[in-house]
Amino acid sequence: MGNQRLNELRSTDLNDELSNFATNLKLLCGFYRSISEVCRRIDVNRSQFNKYLSGSTRPSLYTMRKIAAFFGVEDYELQLPPRQFATILELRPVRVESENKNSFEKHVRNLQHFSSREIQKYQGYYFEYYMSLTYPGHILRSLVHLNCDDSVGYYKRIERLSPVHRGERKFRCVYKGMAFYLADRLFLIDYESLTCGEISQTSLFPSHKSRTTFLHGLKLGVSADHRHTPAATRVVFEFLGTDINKRKALGNCGLYTDESDEISPEIRWHIDNADRNEDVHLVPANL
């Protein structure tokens, strides 16, 4: 009898969530001209969407996240009691955008919804290594700090475009950006925050070890000189920890010759852009 009662209560809770979702979805759709427009913009089958509105079926987690991202709410909020959900909308009104308007915020929200919380394991400080796009024959070592808010990473990257330990005036670039964990890959996109004259993107293989040491991938950007030449290069991230001496780390950032003993042979090999496999594409070095 106890198990039967427990099953009845669970069934009731599921039915309530389904009913709540249908009611809340109808409320959100009311902000648009038609159900057809909503279905077209979310890219959901109209007949299937009608089943959601009637409360006869629940969407998959993937579709639930698509719907939530479109309306600018969290997926769990869609299943709250209608009165509570309406109160949330009063405090955070639905932003109705023109169908023809490409909203940058909308695209970022989509990425946020589909980014995995796996990214949290990569929080901390890193040295970034790659062959300089501005100074041929030199390796650039930079400092990256990645911190996370739920499933989205925010990071700052500091470059010093001068030789290390020479006492020369250091030309510094500061990049700020966001990181996403999508389809078992880390994607980082940033911009040069001092001049706003450059955007770069980095794609990294994740580490499936219990302790992250190195991340390998590719970087796409432009040179820092007057030519701003677009280029791609292999890149390595070396994990330093979550609490480091930042002054000391920055002191070790800058330009090194490609034969410098201060850069390990393993890192030099992984960022060498030489064609190793006769591939027509530049791909990360073999791990």
C-alpha positions in Angstrom: 0.0 0.0 0.0 2.9 2.4 0.8 4.5 1.9 -2.6 1.2 2.3 -4.4 0.6 5.6 -2.6 4.1 6.8 -3.4 3.6 6.0 -7.0 0.3 7.9 -7.0 2.0 11.0 -5.5 4.8 10.8 -8.1 2.2 10.6 -10.9 0.3 13.5 -9.5 3.5 15.6 -9.4 4.4 14.8 -13.0 0.8 15.6 -14.1 1.0 18.9 -12.3 4.4 19.8 -13.9 2.9 19.0 -17.4 -0.1 21.1 -16.7 2.0 24.0 -15.4 4.3 23.8 -18.5 1.3 23.9 -20.8 -0.2 26.9 -19.0 3.1 28.8 -18.8 3.8 28.1 -22.5 0.4 29.5 -23.5 1.3 32.7 -21.5 4.6 33.1 -23.3 3.1 32.5 -26.7 0.7 35.4 -26.0 3.5 37.8 -26.4 3.8 36.9 -30.1 1.4 37.4 -33.1 0.8 33.7 -33.7 1.7 30.2 -32.6 3.0 29.6 -36.1 5.5 32.4 -35.7 6.8 30.9 -32.4 7.1 27.4 -34.0 8.9 28.8 -37.0 11.4 30.8 -35.0 12.1 28.0 -32.5 12.1 25.4 -35.3 9.6 23.1 -33.7 6.9 21.1 -35.6 3.6 22.8 -35.2 1.5 19.7 -34.5 4.0 18.6 -31.9 4.0 22.1 -30.3 0.2 21.9 -30.1 0.6 18.7 -27.9 2.8 20.8 -25.6 0.1 23.5 -25.4 -2.6 20.9 -24.6 -0.5 19.3 -21.9 -0.7 15.9 -23.5 3.0 15.4 -23.9 6.3 16.8 -22.5 9.1 17.9 -24.8 12.5 16.3 -24.7 15.2 18.0 -22.6 16.8 19.3 -25.9 13.5 20.9 -27.1 12.7 22.2 -23.6 16.0 24.1 -23.6 15.4 25.4 -27.1 12.0 26.8 -25.9 13.4 28.2 -22.7 16.3 29.9 -24.6 13.9 31.4 -27.1 11.7 33.0 -24.4 14.7 34.0 -22.2 13.7 31.9 -19.2 15.2 28.9 -17.5 13.9 25.4 -18.4 12.9 24.6 -14.8 10.9 27.9 -14.6 8.6 26.6 -17.3 7.3 23.9 -14.9 6.6 26.2 -12.0 3.0 26.9 -10.8 1.5 29.4 -13.2 1.0 32.1 -10.6 4.6 31.9 -9.5 5.7 31.9 -13.2 3.6 35.0 -13.9 5.2 36.8 -11.0 8.7 36.0 -12.4 7.6 37.5 -15.8 6.4 40.6 -14.0 9.9 41.1 -12.5 11.7 40.0 -15.6 9.5 40.9 -18.7 9.7 38.8 -21.8 11.7 40.5 -24.5 9.9 40.2 -27.8 12.2 40.8 -30.7 11.4 41.4 -34.3 11.5 38.2 -36.4 14.0 39.8 -38.7 16.2 41.1 -36.0 19.4 39.2 -35.3 20.0 39.6 -31.5 23.5 39.0 -30.3 22.1 38.4 -26.8 19.8 35.7 -28.1 22.6 33.8 -29.7 24.7 34.0 -26.5 21.7 32.8 -24.4 21.4 29.8 -26.8 25.1 28.9 -26.2 24.7 29.3 -22.5 21.8 26.9 -22.4 23.7 24.2 -24.3 27.1 24.7 -22.7 27.9 21.9 -20.3 28.7 22.3 -16.6 31.8 20.2 -17.4 33.5 23.5 -18.0 33.7 24.1 -14.2 36.5 21.6 -13.8 38.7 23.9 -16.0 38.6 26.9 -13.7 41.9 28.4 -12.8 45.0 30.0 -14.2 46.9 28.8 -17.3 50.0 29.7 -19.3 49.0 29.9 -23.0 51.7 29.0 -25.6 51.6 29.6 -29.4 53.9 30.7 -32.2 53.6 34.5 -32.3 51.5 35.9 -35.2 53.4 39.2 -35.0 57.0 38.0 -34.4 58.0 35.0 -36.6 60.3 32.5 -34.9 59.1 33.4 -31.4 56.8 31.7 -28.9 54.4 33.8 -27.0 53.6 32.8 -23.5 50.5 34.5 -22.0 48.5 34.3 -18.7 44.9 33.2 -18.8 42.4 33.2 -15.9 39.2 31.3 -16.4 36.3 31.4 -13.9 32.8 30.0 -14.3 29.2 30.9 -13.6 27.2 27.7 -13.8 27.8 26.4 -17.4 29.5 29.4 -18.9 33.1 30.5 -18.5 34.5 34.0 -18.4 38.1 34.7 -18.8 40.9 37.3 -19.1 44.0 36.8 -21.2 47.1 39.0 -20.8 49.8 39.1 -23.5 53.2 40.9 -23.2 54.7 41.4 -26.6 58.3 41.8 -25.6 61.2 39.5 -24.8 61.3 38.1 -21.3 64.0 39.2 -18.8 65.4 42.0 -20.9 64.0 44.9 -19.0 62.4 46.4 -22.1 59.2 48.4 -22.1 56.4 45.8 -22.3 53.7 46.2 -24.8 50.6 44.6 -23.2 47.3 43.4 -24.7 44.4 42.4 -22.5 41.7 40.1 -23.9 38.3 39.4 -22.3 35.9 36.7 -23.4 33.6 33.8 -22.8 34.2 30.1 -22.9 31.7 27.3 -23.7 31.8 23.5 -23.4 29.9 22.2 -26.4 30.0 18.7 -27.9 33.0 17.6 -25.8 35.1 20.6 -26.9 36.1 23.9 -25.2 35.4 27.0 -27.3 36.9 30.4 -26.2 36.1 33.7 -28.0 37.5 37.0 -26.8 38.3 40.6 -27.9 41.2 42.9 -27.3 39.6 45.1 -24.6 42.0 48.1 -24.7 41.6 49.0 -28.4 38.6 46.8 -29.4 40.5 46.1 -32.7 40.6 42.3 -32.6 38.6 39.2 -32.0 40.2 35.8 -31.6 38.8 32.2 -31.2 40.4 29.2 -29.6 39.1 25.6 -29.8 40.6 23.1 -27.3 40.4 19.3 -26.7 39.2 18.7 -23.1 41.2 16.7 -20.6 39.6 13.4 -19.6 42.2 12.8 -16.9 41.4 13.4 -13.2 43.9 16.2 -13.1 44.2 18.7 -15.9 47.8 19.5 -17.0 47.7 20.5 -20.7 45.0 21.4 -23.1 45.7 21.3 -26.9 44.0 23.0 -29.8 44.0 25.8 -32.4 43.8 29.5 -32.2 42.5 31.9 -35.0 43.3 35.5 -34.8 45.2 38.4 -36.5 48.7 39.7 -36.0 49.2 42.8 -33.8 51.1 44.8 -36.3 49.7 47.3 -38.9 48.9 44.5 -41.3 46.5 42.6 -39.0 47.2 39.4 -41.0 44.6 36.6 -40.3 46.3 33.4 -39.2 45.7 30.1 -37.4 48.2 28.5 -35.1 48.5 25.5 -32.8 48.1 26.3 -29.1 48.7 24.7 -25.7 47.2 25.7 -22.3 49.3 24.7 -19.3 47.3 24.5 -16.0 49.0 26.4 -13.2 46.4 26.1 -10.4 43.5 28.0 -8.9 45.6 30.2 -6.6 48.9 31.4 -7.9 51.4 34.3 -7.6 50.1 36.4 -10.4 53.0 38.9 -10.4 55.5 36.1 -10.8 53.4 34.4 -13.5 53.1 37.6 -15.4 56.9 38.2 -15.1 57.4 34.9 -17.0 55.0 36.0 -19.8 56.4 37.4 -23.1 58.3 36.3 -26.2 60.7 33.4 -26.3 62.8 32.2 -29.2 61.5 29.0 -30.7 64.6 27.2 -29.4 64.4 28.6 -25.9 65.3 26.1 -23.1 62.7 27.9 -20.9 59.9 26.3 -22.9 59.7 22.6 -22.5 60.5 20.4 -25.6 57.0 18.8 -25.3 55.3 22.2 -25.5 57.5 23.4 -28.4 56.6 20.2 -30.3 52.9 20.6 -29.8 52.8 24.3 -31.0 55.1 23.7 -34.0 52.9 24.5 -37.0 54.8 22.2 -39.3 52.8 19.9 -41.6 53.2 16.4 -40.1 50.5 14.4 -41.7 50.2 15.9 -45.2 46.8 17.2 -44.2 45.3 20.0 -46.2 44.1 21.5 -42.9 46.0 22.8 -39.9 45.0 20.5 -37.0 46.2 20.1 -33.4 49.3 18.1 -32.9 48.9 14.5 -32.0 48.2 14.1 -28.3 
